[in-house]
Amino acid sequence: MPKTVTLRLEDDIYKLFLDASRIENRSIANLITTFALHQVEEFFFTDEFETEEILTNHKLLKRLNQGRQDAALRKGSFVE
């Protein structure tokens, strides 16, 4: 079931979204939803080609696994 989210925007930012939505011939809500979803997918997930590249890179997988094990054992230090 869809959820409603309230978003407070400064006037200048609202105008940017309004102008962009008019250019795209869509509602502001649809524009923000589409852009936000795209950013989340780009930032948090990989596409099939990236996934394939990661899964076939045995050196990378070995290092990731070692890092996971070290983190579980609390080995190493946090670097800012």
DOFI-509977 format. One record per residue: residue number from 1; residue in one letter; chain; x, y, z of N, C-alpha, C in turn. Coordinates in nm, 2 decimals, padded with zeros to 4 digits, always signed. Layout:
BEGIN
num; residuo; cadena; n_u; n_v; n_w; ca_u; ca_v; ca_w; c_u; c_v; c_w
NUM; a; A; X; Y; Z; X; Y; Z; X; Y; Z
...
This chain:
BEGIN
num; residuo; cadena; n_u; n_v; n_w; ca_u; ca_v; ca_w; c_u; c_v; c_w
1; m; A; +00.08; -00.12; +00.00; +00.00; +00.00; +00.00; +00.09; +00.12; +00.00
2; p; A; +00.06; +00.22; -00.09; +00.14; +00.34; -00.09; +00.14; +00.42; +00.04
3; k; A; +00.25; +00.48; +00.07; +00.27; +00.57; +00.19; +00.29; +00.71; +00.15
4; t; A; +00.24; +00.80; +00.23; +00.25; +00.94; +00.21; +00.37; +01.00; +00.29
5; v; A; +00.46; +01.07; +00.23; +00.57; +01.13; +00.29; +00.57; +01.28; +00.27
6; t; A; +00.58; +01.36; +00.38; +00.58; +01.50; +00.37; +00.73; +01.55; +00.36
7; l; A; +00.75; +01.64; +00.26; +00.89; +01.69; +00.23; +00.88; +01.84; +00.24
8; r; A; +00.97; +01.90; +00.32; +00.98; +02.05; +00.32; +01.09; +02.09; +00.23
9; l; A; +01.06; +02.18; +00.14; +01.16; +02.23; +00.05; +01.17; +02.38; +00.05
10; e; A; +01.29; +02.44; +00.05; +01.30; +02.58; +00.04; +01.24; +02.63; -00.10
11; d; A; +01.20; +02.75; -00.11; +01.13; +02.80; -00.23; +01.22; +02.78; -00.35
12; d; A; +01.35; +02.81; -00.35; +01.43; +02.80; -00.47; +01.44; +02.65; -00.51
13; i; A; +01.45; +02.56; -00.41; +01.46; +02.42; -00.45; +01.33; +02.37; -00.50
14; y; A; +01.22; +02.41; -00.44; +01.08; +02.38; -00.50; +01.07; +02.42; -00.64
15; k; A; +01.12; +02.54; -00.67; +01.11; +02.60; -00.81; +01.19; +02.51; -00.90
16; l; A; +01.30; +02.46; -00.86; +01.38; +02.37; -00.95; +01.31; +02.25; -00.98
17; f; A; +01.25; +02.19; -00.87; +01.17; +02.06; -00.90; +01.05; +02.09; -00.98
18; l; A; +00.98; +02.20; -00.96; +00.86; +02.24; -01.04; +00.90; +02.26; -01.18
19; d; A; +01.01; +02.33; -01.21; +01.05; +02.35; -01.35; +01.09; +02.22; -01.42
20; a; A; +01.16; +02.14; -01.34; +01.20; +02.01; -01.40; +01.08; +01.92; -01.42
21; s; A; +00.98; +01.92; -01.33; +00.86; +01.84; -01.35; +00.78; +01.88; -01.48
22; r; A; +00.78; +02.01; -01.50; +00.71; +02.07; -01.62; +00.78; +02.03; -01.74
23; i; A; +00.91; +02.03; -01.74; +00.99; +01.99; -01.86; +00.97; +01.84; -01.89
24; e; A; +00.96; +01.76; -01.78; +00.94; +01.62; -01.80; +00.79; +01.58; -01.82
25; n; A; +00.70; +01.68; -01.80; +00.56; +01.66; -01.81; +00.51; +01.55; -01.71
26; r; A; +00.55; +01.57; -01.59; +00.51; +01.48; -01.48; +00.49; +01.56; -01.35
27; s; A; +00.43; +01.50; -01.26; +00.40; +01.57; -01.13; +00.54; +01.58; -01.05
28; i; A; +00.54; +01.67; -00.96; +00.66; +01.69; -00.87; +00.68; +01.56; -00.79
29; a; A; +00.57; +01.50; -00.74; +00.58; +01.38; -00.66; +00.65; +01.27; -00.74
30; n; A; +00.60; +01.25; -00.87; +00.65; +01.15; -00.96; +00.80; +01.18; -00.99
31; l; A; +00.83; +01.30; -01.01; +00.97; +01.34; -01.04; +01.06; +01.31; -00.93
32; i; A; +01.02; +01.35; -00.81; +01.11; +01.32; -00.69; +01.12; +01.17; -00.66
33; t; A; +01.01; +01.10; -00.67; +01.01; +00.95; -00.65; +01.10; +00.89; -00.75
34; t; A; +01.09; +00.92; -00.88; +01.18; +00.86; -00.98; +01.32; +00.89; -00.96
35; f; A; +01.36; +01.02; -00.93; +01.50; +01.06; -00.91; +01.55; +00.99; -00.78
36; a; A; +01.47; +00.99; -00.67; +01.52; +00.93; -00.55; +01.54; +00.78; -00.57
37; l; A; +01.45; +00.71; -00.63; +01.47; +00.57; -00.66; +01.59; +00.54; -00.74
38; h; A; +01.61; +00.62; -00.84; +01.73; +00.60; -00.92; +01.86; +00.62; -00.84
39; q; A; +01.86; +00.72; -00.75; +01.98; +00.74; -00.67; +02.01; +00.63; -00.57
40; v; A; +01.90; +00.58; -00.51; +01.91; +00.46; -00.42; +01.96; +00.34; -00.49
41; e; A; +01.91; +00.31; -00.61; +01.95; +00.20; -00.69; +02.10; +00.21; -00.73
42; e; A; +02.14; +00.33; -00.77; +02.27; +00.35; -00.82; +02.37; +00.34; -00.70
43; f; A; +02.33; +00.39; -00.58; +02.42; +00.40; -00.47; +02.43; +00.27; -00.39
44; f; A; +02.32; +00.20; -00.37; +02.32; +00.08; -00.29; +02.32; -00.05; -00.36
45; f; A; +02.30; -00.06; -00.48; +02.29; -00.19; -00.55; +02.38; -00.19; -00.68
46; t; A; +02.41; -00.31; -00.72; +02.49; -00.33; -00.84; +02.40; -00.38; -00.95
47; d; A; +02.44; -00.36; -01.08; +02.37; -00.42; -01.19; +02.42; -00.55; -01.22
48; e; A; +02.37; -00.63; -01.31; +02.41; -00.76; -01.34; +02.55; -00.77; -01.38
49; f; A; +02.60; -00.67; -01.45; +02.74; -00.67; -01.50; +02.84; -00.65; -01.39
50; e; A; +02.81; -00.56; -01.30; +02.89; -00.53; -01.19; +02.90; -00.66; -01.09
51; t; A; +02.78; -00.72; -01.07; +02.77; -00.84; -00.99; +02.86; -00.95; -01.05
52; e; A; +02.85; -00.97; -01.18; +02.92; -01.07; -01.25; +03.07; -01.05; -01.23
53; e; A; +03.11; -00.92; -01.25; +03.26; -00.88; -01.23; +03.31; -00.91; -01.09
54; i; A; +03.23; -00.88; -00.99; +03.26; -00.90; -00.85; +03.27; -01.05; -00.82
55; l; A; +03.18; -01.13; -00.87; +03.17; -01.27; -00.84; +03.28; -01.35; -00.91
56; t; A; +03.34; -01.30; -01.02; +03.45; -01.37; -01.09; +03.58; -01.32; -01.05
57; n; A; +03.59; -01.22; -00.96; +03.72; -01.16; -00.92; +03.76; -01.23; -00.79
58; h; A; +03.83; -01.34; -00.80; +03.86; -01.43; -00.68; +03.95; -01.36; -00.58
59; k; A; +04.04; -01.27; -00.63; +04.13; -01.20; -00.54; +04.04; -01.10; -00.45
60; l; A; +03.95; -01.03; -00.52; +03.86; -00.94; -00.44; +03.78; -01.01; -00.34
61; l; A; +03.72; -01.13; -00.38; +03.63; -01.20; -00.29; +03.71; -01.25; -00.17
62; k; A; +03.83; -01.30; -00.19; +03.92; -01.34; -00.08; +03.94; -01.23; +00.01
63; r; A; +03.97; -01.11; -00.04; +04.00; -00.99; +00.05; +03.87; -00.95; +00.12
64; l; A; +03.76; -00.95; +00.06; +03.63; -00.92; +00.12; +03.60; -01.02; +00.23
65; n; A; +03.62; -01.15; +00.21; +03.59; -01.25; +00.31; +03.68; -01.23; +00.43
66; q; A; +03.81; -01.20; +00.40; +03.91; -01.18; +00.51; +03.87; -01.06; +00.59
67; g; A; +03.82; -00.95; +00.52; +03.78; -00.83; +00.59; +03.66; -00.86; +00.68
68; r; A; +03.56; -00.94; +00.63; +03.44; -00.98; +00.70; +03.48; -01.05; +00.83
69; q; A; +03.57; -01.15; +00.81; +03.62; -01.23; +00.93; +03.69; -01.14; +01.03
70; d; A; +03.78; -01.05; +00.98; +03.85; -00.96; +01.07; +03.75; -00.87; +01.15
71; a; A; +03.65; -00.82; +01.08; +03.55; -00.74; +01.15; +03.47; -00.82; +01.25
72; a; A; +03.44; -00.94; +01.22; +03.36; -01.02; +01.32; +03.45; -01.05; +01.44
73; l; A; +03.58; -01.06; +01.42; +03.67; -01.08; +01.54; +03.72; -00.95; +01.60
74; r; A; +03.67; -00.84; +01.54; +03.70; -00.71; +01.59; +03.85; -00.68; +01.58
75; k; A; +03.91; -00.74; +01.47; +04.05; -00.71; +01.44; +04.06; -00.58; +01.36
76; g; A; +04.17; -00.51; +01.37; +04.20; -00.39; +01.29; +04.15; -00.27; +01.37
77; s; A; +04.15; -00.16; +01.30; +04.11; -00.03; +01.36; +04.02; +00.04; +01.26
78; f; A; +03.94; +00.13; +01.32; +03.85; +00.21; +01.23; +03.93; +00.33; +01.18
79; v; A; +03.92; +00.36; +01.05; +03.99; +00.47; +00.99; +03.89; +00.57; +00.94
80; e; A; +03.91; +00.69; +00.98; +03.81; +00.80; +00.94; +03.86; +00.87; +00.82
